[in-house]
């Protein structure tokens, strides 16, 4: 383990003193279970603390904690819980408001240590709560503190936007499948089948048999109901091209009316979801100026959605000491299994936020299209260092993370000249 990680781990262990009451809570939807121990792991409660997931239950937990503190002469308390699902949000925020220190335990830590107490793979809520408390007493936790309102708001928008982006992709795949069966030649006419002209075509005359009943002039007239400039030389060429493809199509013609009914609803759903995604993008653009450091991230050439995601899940970058911390939050840090003479492959841990990981990954692709500093380094990695393209991209993600943290800490916008010197180092 690296010395820096050892130091952090030691600090967490030192946080637990002889006068610290350690509480582990197993989170559930309706009723939580808690166990109390001291720094040595000795159980202090006669029976598990079972309390409901509402204000009365939270207050019952607090009264029990204060009573245990008084009974055992403890002036400090730390509460640990797993960061799974969403049922822990309200409890953690409420405890923080009461001035109680809350920490989070990785669910894998609980899973791998559940046999420590009784050497049994059995599982129940009180036992899990005790395992969580043990993990906290040994320093296996991460601190929890509610983010500023602006970060929480942007996180909600980013998460919801991602849901609709995934839904849009699902609908796009179904439309592609429909065309592959009914009109496989359609893609030759439209490079982007979700352009305004293409969507109008799919809505009004999507099959070869529909097209063959129309003239180019009539097609342009229908397009005009959905587009401001449907005709011209380009529009006429597109209409003639579609008619030619329709004449030689090998698409299936059975149950055609039923399939056209399906396509109509797919197009409706696609346009509805697209409007939601566009609304989310507009919301993010309005909210980004409220987020500290957003203008610095944008100056690198990161898109607005990616900037929102990086700040939503990476937090205030100026508070990070190194770019590697951002990589760890994204699960982009490396892990290696080795023992004795065996040396395993180095892989990504992927123990982090998948959305943050996704946007850092695609941001590098975006920068490779227009940022000369990243383009030069990518070329150097491939041609001089003999890296594969993917190895170079992963290295550039690390460079990007360190650059974002550096400009946030220094409060300076991206400079291409400085970047060329820094990236080459």
Residue pairs with C-beta under 8 A, 6 or more apart in sequence:
1 9
9 139
10 139
11 139
12 139
12 140
12 141
13 138
13 139
15 78
15 139
16 22
16 39
16 78
16 136
16 137
16 139
17 39
17 76
18 38
18 39
19 73
19 74
19 75
19 76
20 38
20 39
20 74
20 76
20 77
20 78
21 36
21 38
21 44
21 65
21 68
21 69
21 72
21 74
21 76
21 77
21 78
22 36
22 37
22 38
22 39
22 77
22 78
22 80
22 133
22 136
22 137
23 34
23 35
23 36
23 65
23 77
23 78
23 79
23 80
23 133
24 34
24 35
24 37
24 79
24 80
24 81
24 105
24 128
24 129
24 130
24 131
24 132
24 133
24 134
24 135
24 136
25 32
25 33
25 34
25 79
25 80
25 81
25 91
25 129
25 132
26 32
26 33
26 34
26 81
26 82
26 125
26 126
26 128
26 129
26 132
27 81
27 82
27 84
27 85
27 87
27 88
27 91
28 53
28 87
28 125
29 53
29 87
30 52
30 53
31 50
31 51
31 52
31 53
31 57
32 50
32 51
32 52
32 53
32 57
32 61
32 91
32 125
33 48
33 49
33 50
33 125
33 126
33 128
33 129
34 45
34 48
34 49
34 50
34 51
34 61
34 64
34 129
35 43
35 45
35 48
35 49
35 126
35 129
35 130
35 132
35 133
36 43
36 44
36 45
36 49
36 65
36 68
36 133
37 43
37 44
37 130
37 133
37 134
37 137
38 44
38 72
38 74
38 137
39 137
40 137
41 133
41 134
41 137
43 130
44 68
44 71
44 72
45 64
45 68
48 125
48 126
48 129
49 60
49 61
49 64
51 57
51 58
51 60
51 61
51 64
52 60
53 87
53 90
53 91
55 94
58 91
58 94
58 95
62 95
62 98
62 100
65 77
65 79
65 100
68 74
69 75
69 77
76 101
77 100
77 101
78 101
78 102
78 103
78 136
79 95
79 100
79 101
79 102
79 103
80 102
80 103
80 104
80 105
80 132
80 133
80 135
80 136
80 141
81 88
81 91
81 92
81 102
81 104
81 105
81 132
82 88
82 104
82 105
82 106
82 107
82 110
82 132
83 104
83 105
83 106
83 107
83 142
83 144
84 107
92 102
92 144
92 146
93 146
95 102
96 102
96 144
96 145
96 146
102 144
103 136
103 141
103 142
103 143
103 144
104 141
104 142
104 143
104 144
105 132
105 135
105 136
105 140
105 141
105 142
106 140
106 142
106 351
108 351
109 135
109 140
110 128
110 131
110 132
110 135
113 131
113 134
113 135
114 121
114 123
114 127
114 128
114 131
115 121
116 131
116 134
117 127
117 130
117 131
117 134
118 127
135 141
146 152
147 155
147 315
148 316
150 287
150 290
150 291
150 292
151 291
151 311
151 312
151 315
151 316
153 287
154 284
154 287
154 288
154 291
154 308
154 311
154 312
155 312
155 313
157 280
157 283
157 284
157 287
157 308
157 312
158 284
158 305
158 308
158 309
158 312
158 313
158 355
159 312
159 355
160 280
161 277
161 280
161 281
161 284
161 305
162 355
164 273
164 276
164 277
164 280
165 277
167 273
168 270
168 273
168 274
168 277
171 266
171 269
171 270
171 273
172 194
172 270
174 266
175 193
175 194
175 202
175 263
175 266
175 267
175 270
176 193
178 259
178 262
178 263
178 266
179 186
179 187
179 193
181 251
181 252
181 259
182 206
182 207
182 251
182 252
182 256
182 259
183 206
183 207
183 208
183 245
183 246
183 249
183 251
184 249
184 250
184 251
185 245
185 246
185 248
185 249
185 250
185 251
186 193
186 245
187 193
188 241
188 245
189 238
189 241
189 242
189 245
190 197
190 198
190 201
192 198
193 202
194 270
196 226
196 227
197 223
197 226
197 227
197 230
197 235
197 238
199 226
199 267
199 270
199 271
200 222
200 223
200 225
200 226
200 227
201 219
201 223
201 242
202 263
202 267
203 226
203 264
203 267
204 210
204 222
205 211
205 213
205 214
205 219
205 222
206 260
206 263
207 251
207 253
207 256
207 260
208 245
208 246
208 247
208 249
208 251
209 246
209 253
209 256
211 219
211 242
211 243
211 246
212 243
212 246
212 247
214 222
214 243
216 236
216 239
216 240
216 243
219 239
219 242
220 230
220 231
220 235
220 236
220 239
221 230
223 230
223 231
223 235
224 230
224 231
229 235
281 304
281 305
284 304
284 305
284 308
285 304
287 308
288 294
288 295
288 298
288 304
288 307
288 308
288 311
289 295
291 308
291 311
292 316
292 318
293 311
293 316
293 317
293 318
293 408
294 307
294 308
294 311
295 413
296 404
296 407
296 408
296 411
296 412
296 413
296 414
297 307
297 310
297 311
297 317
297 404
297 407
297 408
298 304
298 307
299 407
299 413
299 414
300 367
300 371
300 400
300 403
300 404
300 407
300 414
301 366
301 367
301 370
301 371
301 414
302 310
302 363
302 366
302 367
303 363
303 366
305 359
306 359
306 360
306 362
306 363
306 366
309 355
309 356
309 358
309 359
310 317
310 326
310 356
310 359
310 360
310 363
310 404
311 317
313 329
313 330
313 353
313 355
313 356
314 320
314 326
314 329
314 330
314 356
315 329
316 408
317 326
317 404
317 405
317 408
317 409
318 408
318 409
318 411
320 326
320 405
320 408
320 409
322 402
322 405
323 398
323 401
323 402
323 403
323 404
323 405
323 406
324 333
324 398
324 401
324 402
325 405
326 356
326 360
326 401
326 404
326 405
327 333
327 397
327 398
327 401
328 349
328 351
328 352
329 352
329 353
329 356
330 352
330 353
330 356
330 357
330 360
330 401
331 348
331 349
331 350
331 351
331 352
331 353
331 354
331 357
332 348
332 349
332 352
332 357
332 360
332 394
332 397
332 398
332 401
333 348
333 349
333 352
334 346
334 347
334 348
334 349
335 346
335 347
335 348
335 349
336 343
336 344
336 345
336 346
336 347
337 344
338 344
348 394
350 357
360 397
360 400
360 401
361 393
361 397
363 400
364 374
364 393
364 396
364 397
364 400
365 393
367 374
367 396
367 400
368 374
368 375
368 378
368 396
371 416
371 419
372 416
372 420
373 416
373 419
373 420
373 423
374 396
374 399
374 400
374 423
376 420
376 423
376 424
377 392
377 396
377 399
377 423
377 424
378 392
378 393
378 396
380 424
381 387
381 391
381 392
381 395
381 396
382 388
382 389
382 392
385 392
387 395
399 423
403 414
403 419
403 422
403 423
406 422
407 413
407 414
